[in-house]
Amino acid sequence: MKKLEQTEFEKKILDQFMSGKNLFGKDGAFAPMLKNVIEKSP
C-alpha cells in the first residue's frame, strides 16, 4: 500500500468510525482489504 493510499484508507476508517458506520461489510472501510486477503489465500 502506497503512502497516499494508506492515508486515504485511514481517513475512511476514521470517518466511518466517528459516524457510527460499520467498518466491515459490503461498504465498510475494511471490505477492500479483506477481499484482497481472501482472494490471495490458497
N, C-alpha and C positions, 0 to 999 in steps of 0.2 A: 504494500500500500504506500503510495506516494504521500509526501507531506501535506499537499493540498487536499487530497482525498481523505486523509486522516482527520484534518481539521474540519472538513465538511461533515464527516461521519460523526465526530464528537459533537458538533453543533446540533445535528439532527437528533442525536441521543438526548442531549440536554433539553432541547425544545420539547421533545415528546415526553420526557420525564417530568419536566416542570408543568406541562399542561395536563398531566394525568393520563396520557395516552399509553396504550400497551406498547412496550418495546419489542415484543415478539409478535408473531402472527404475520399475516399477509402484508400489511402495511407498516409493520414495525421497523424500527431502525436497524435491528439485528437481522432482519429477514435476508438481505442480500449476503451477509457474511455467513449465516447458517446454510443457505443454499449452496454457496461456494464450497464449504467444508463437506457437506453431504455429497455433492457431485464428485469431489476429489477422492472420497474414501473408496477403498477397494470393495 
